[in-house]
Amino acid sequence: MIGRSVAFRIANALIEKMSAFDAPVVIEGETGTGKELAARAIHYRGARAGRPFVPVNCGALPDALLEDELFGHRRGAFTDARDDKPGLVELARGGTLFLDEVDALTPKAQVTLLRFLQDQQFRPLGGRREEQTDVRIVTASNRVLERQVEAGAFRLDLLYRLKVLHLPMPPLRERRADIALLAEHFVRASSARYRKPELPIDSQTLAWFERHSWPGNIRELENLVQREFLLAEGDCISVAAPPGALAAPPPSEPVLNYRKAKSCAIAEFEARFLIALIGRVNGNVSAAARISGTERRYLGRLLKKHRISKLSPTEL
């Protein structure tokens, strides 16, 4: 959990409070806001930290397999049941069962889950008696469940069982102060994963990051930083953005290494120059080479280096 923004601190404080209690939690937020990470934080900061955390994607549970996945089966329950198989609720015993995309459950699956939540008793397929378990239920949805109830897609009584505590996860556009921190974290993570030296992110790119709306939230940022880190040429990470997106105040903490600072400055200049140039000639590379006094092949290499599309300004 990385951040310093007001929105992040509010969410983190809620996680800290919720981890102290054993009540069910519903985490709501847009795709990519870190709902599973928040669920893990609730689990590992609480009294159940030493027990399993078992995540389940409800969208991948068809009705035909739901009871077998959740409750398991006993040997001989059906043709291929050669051995006993524990279900997810048994695997999570003493710990937390995390139900992601809970809004994707079918009406039949919702009834099955509701029945289990009433007393946490279940019967494995082929079993002869009810069994008891002890799990904390944490669920997540990228939709507002009350609206799903109003639309008739989600049971109100199930919502009451699940939503004792509510954790809204803020989108990245409401966490502007965290974007640079997260981007630098993803650089370090990529460096360790791919065994490639860390690179700084140039100041204009960070400025663009802080202006971008990030519809894919943290997941989009992570994907972009990882890709640009792996494909970076030179001594810094520079992302060519649409015209106007690079206009931003100077960085508060400039790169102090002379060679890296010079390389970043050159990369920033090239990106801004090429965006303006290719926009002026509506994507005509030959005309751009003539105007700039540059050899066409060399200009093409520069465009490829900065991944600038040969399009008009309205299409960039």
C-alpha positions in Angstrom: 0.0 0.0 0.0 1.9 3.1 -1.3 0.6 6.6 -1.1 0.5 10.0 0.6 -2.6 11.6 -0.9 -5.6 12.5 1.3 -7.8 9.9 -0.5 -5.2 7.2 0.1 -4.8 8.1 3.8 -8.5 7.9 4.3 -8.7 4.5 2.6 -5.7 3.3 4.6 -7.2 4.4 7.9 -10.4 2.6 7.1 -8.4 -0.6 6.3 -6.6 -0.3 9.6 -9.9 0.0 11.5 -11.6 -2.8 9.6 -8.7 -5.2 10.1 -9.3 -5.1 13.9 -12.8 -6.5 13.5 -14.0 -9.8 12.1 -17.1 -8.5 10.2 -17.7 -9.0 6.5 -16.4 -6.2 4.2 -17.5 -5.0 0.8 -14.8 -3.2 -1.2 -16.1 -1.1 -4.1 -14.1 0.7 -6.7 -13.3 0.9 -10.4 -11.3 -1.7 -12.1 -7.6 -1.4 -11.3 -7.9 0.5 -8.1 -6.3 -2.2 -5.9 -9.3 -3.9 -4.4 -7.5 -7.2 -3.9 -4.5 -5.5 -2.4 -6.8 -3.8 0.1 -8.5 -7.1 0.9 -5.1 -8.6 1.6 -4.2 -5.7 3.8 -7.3 -6.2 5.8 -6.5 -9.9 6.3 -2.8 -9.5 7.0 -3.2 -6.7 9.5 -5.8 -8.6 11.4 -6.0 -11.5 13.8 -6.3 -14.0 11.0 -3.0 -13.1 9.4 -1.5 -16.4 10.2 -4.2 -18.3 8.4 -5.0 -18.6 4.7 -6.1 -15.8 2.4 -8.0 -17.5 -0.4 -9.1 -15.3 -3.4 -12.0 -16.4 -5.7 -13.0 -14.8 -9.0 -16.8 -15.1 -8.9 -17.0 -14.3 -12.6 -15.2 -17.5 -13.4 -17.5 -19.7 -11.3 -20.3 -21.3 -13.5 -23.3 -22.6 -11.7 -22.5 -26.2 -12.6 -19.2 -26.0 -10.7 -20.0 -23.5 -8.0 -20.8 -25.9 -5.1 -17.9 -28.2 -6.0 -15.5 -25.2 -6.0 -16.8 -23.7 -2.8 -17.7 -26.8 -0.8 -15.7 -29.6 -2.4 -16.8 -33.2 -2.8 -16.3 -36.6 -1.3 -15.0 -39.6 -3.0 -17.6 -41.3 -5.3 -19.8 -38.2 -5.4 -19.7 -38.4 -9.2 -17.9 -40.5 -11.9 -14.5 -38.7 -11.7 -14.5 -38.1 -8.0 -11.7 -40.7 -7.1 -10.6 -38.8 -4.0 -12.0 -36.3 -1.5 -11.5 -32.7 -2.6 -11.7 -29.8 -0.1 -13.6 -26.7 -1.3 -12.4 -23.1 -1.0 -14.3 -22.5 2.2 -12.4 -25.4 3.8 -9.1 -24.2 2.4 -9.8 -20.8 3.9 -10.7 -22.2 7.3 -9.6 -19.8 10.1 -8.7 -17.2 7.5 -10.3 -15.0 4.8 -12.3 -15.9 1.8 -12.1 -13.1 -0.7 -14.9 -13.1 -3.3 -13.8 -10.8 -6.2 -16.4 -9.6 -8.7 -19.2 -10.7 -6.4 -21.7 -8.9 -8.6 -21.0 -11.5 -11.3 -22.7 -14.3 -9.3 -25.9 -15.7 -11.0 -29.2 -15.7 -9.0 -28.7 -19.4 -8.2 -25.1 -18.8 -7.0 -26.3 -15.9 -4.8 -28.8 -18.2 -3.1 -26.0 -20.8 -2.5 -23.8 -18.1 -1.0 -26.5 -16.7 1.1 -27.4 -20.1 2.6 -23.7 -20.6 3.5 -23.4 -17.1 5.1 -26.3 -17.7 7.5 -24.3 -20.1 9.7 -21.1 -20.9 7.7 -22.3 -24.5 7.4 -21.9 -26.5 4.2 -22.3 -30.0 2.8 -19.6 -31.2 0.3 -21.0 -32.9 -2.8 -21.6 -36.6 -1.9 -21.3 -35.8 1.9 -23.7 -37.1 4.4 -23.7 -34.4 7.0 -23.3 -30.6 7.3 -19.8 -29.4 8.2 -18.9 -26.2 10.0 -16.1 -23.8 9.0 -14.9 -20.4 10.2 -13.9 -17.8 7.6 -14.1 -14.1 7.3 -15.8 -13.0 4.1 -14.4 -10.0 2.1 -16.0 -9.2 -1.2 -15.2 -6.8 -4.0 -17.1 -5.2 -6.9 -16.4 -2.6 -9.5 -20.1 -1.8 -9.5 -22.2 -0.2 -6.8 -24.1 -3.1 -5.3 -27.1 -1.0 -4.2 -27.6 -0.1 -7.9 -27.4 -3.7 -8.8 -30.1 -4.4 -6.2 -32.3 -1.7 -7.7 -31.8 -3.2 -11.2 -32.9 -6.6 -9.9 -29.4 -8.1 -10.5 -28.4 -8.6 -6.9 -30.3 -9.9 -3.8 -30.9 -7.3 -1.1 -30.7 -9.9 1.7 -27.3 -11.1 0.4 -26.1 -7.5 0.3 -27.2 -7.1 4.0 -25.1 -10.2 4.8 -22.0 -9.0 3.0 -22.0 -5.2 3.5 -21.5 -4.9 7.3 -18.4 -2.8 6.6 -17.8 -0.8 3.4 -14.5 0.3 1.9 -14.6 2.6 -1.2 -11.3 2.5 -3.1 -10.5 5.9 -4.8 -9.6 6.0 -8.5 -6.1 7.1 -9.4 -7.3 10.5 -10.7 -8.2 11.3 -7.1 -4.7 10.3 -5.9 -2.6 12.7 -8.0 0.0 13.0 -5.2 0.6 9.2 -5.3 1.2 8.8 -9.1 5.0 9.6 -9.0 5.5 7.4 -5.9 3.7 4.5 -7.6 5.5 5.0 -10.9 8.9 4.9 -9.2 7.8 1.8 -7.3 6.9 0.0 -10.5 10.3 1.0 -12.0 12.0 -0.6 -9.0 9.8 -3.7 -9.2 10.5 -4.0 -13.0 14.2 -3.6 -12.4 14.2 -6.5 -9.8 12.0 -8.7 -12.0 13.8 -8.3 -15.2 17.3 -7.7 -13.8 17.8 -4.4 -15.6 19.3 -1.3 -14.0 16.8 1.2 -12.6 16.1 4.3 -14.7 14.7 7.7 -13.7 11.5 8.9 -15.2 12.0 12.3 -16.8 10.2 15.3 -15.3 7.9 16.0 -18.3 6.7 12.4 -18.3 5.9 12.6 -14.6 4.1 15.8 -15.2 2.0 14.1 -17.9 1.4 11.2 -15.6 -0.1 13.6 -13.0 -2.4 15.1 -15.7 -3.6 11.9 -17.3 -7.1 10.7 -16.3 -6.0 7.0 -15.9 -9.2 5.2 -16.8 -7.4 1.9 -16.1 -6.2 3.3 -12.7 -3.2 1.7 -11.0 -3.2 -1.3 -13.3 -2.9 1.0 -16.3 0.0 2.9 -14.7 1.8 -0.3 -13.8 1.5 -1.6 -17.4 2.7 1.6 -19.0 5.7 2.0 -16.7 6.7 -1.6 -17.1 6.5 -1.4 -20.9 8.4 2.0 -21.1 11.1 0.8 -18.7 11.7 -2.3 -20.8 11.8 -0.5 -24.1 13.6 2.7 -22.9 16.6 3.8 -25.0 19.0 6.0 -23.2 19.4 6.8 -19.5 15.8 7.7 -18.6 12.2 6.8 -19.2 10.5 9.2 -21.5 6.9 8.8 -22.7 5.8 10.9 -25.7 2.4 12.4 -24.9 -0.2 14.3 -27.0 0.5 18.0 -27.7 -0.1 20.1 -24.6 0.2 17.2 -22.2 3.9 17.8 -21.6 3.5 21.5 -20.6 4.0 21.3 -16.8 6.1 23.1 -14.1 9.7 22.0 -13.6 10.4 19.1 -11.3 10.8 19.7 -7.6 13.7 17.3 -7.4 15.9 17.4 -10.6 18.1 14.5 -11.6 21.5 15.4 -10.2 23.7 13.0 -12.2 25.0 15.1 -15.1 25.0 12.4 -17.8 21.5 11.2 -16.9 20.2 14.8 -16.7 21.6 15.6 -20.1 20.2 12.4 -21.6 16.7 13.2 -20.2 16.8 16.8 -21.4 17.7 15.7 -24.9 15.0 13.1 -24.9 12.4 15.6 -23.6 13.4 18.1 -26.4 13.3 15.5 -29.1 9.8 14.3 -28.0 8.4 17.8 -27.9 10.0 18.8 -31.2 8.8 15.7 -33.0 5.2 16.0 -31.8 5.0 19.6 -32.9 6.7 18.8 -36.3 4.7 15.7 -37.2 1.5 17.6 -36.2 2.3 20.5 -38.4 2.7 18.4 -41.6 -0.3 16.1 -40.7 1.8 13.0 -40.4 3.8 13.4 -43.7 7.2 12.2 -42.8 8.9 13.3 -46.0 7.5 16.8 -45.6 8.7 16.8 -41.9 12.2 15.8 -43.0 12.3 18.7 -45.6 11.1 21.3 -43.1 13.5 20.2 -40.3 16.4 19.7 -42.6 16.7 16.1 -41.5 17.3 12.9 -43.5 14.1 11.0 -43.8 15.4 7.7 -42.5 17.0 9.3 -39.5 13.7 11.1 -38.7 11.8 7.8 -39.0 14.2 6.3 -36.5 13.6 9.1 -34.1 9.8 8.8 -34.4 10.1 5.0 -33.7 12.4 5.7 -30.8 9.9 8.0 -29.1 6.9 5.9 -30.3 5.3 8.9 -31.9 2.5 8.0 -34.4 2.6 9.5 -37.9 -0.8 11.0 -37.4 -2.4 14.4 -37.4 -2.7 16.3 -34.1 -6.4 15.4 -33.6 -5.5 11.7 -33.9 -2.5 11.6 -31.7 
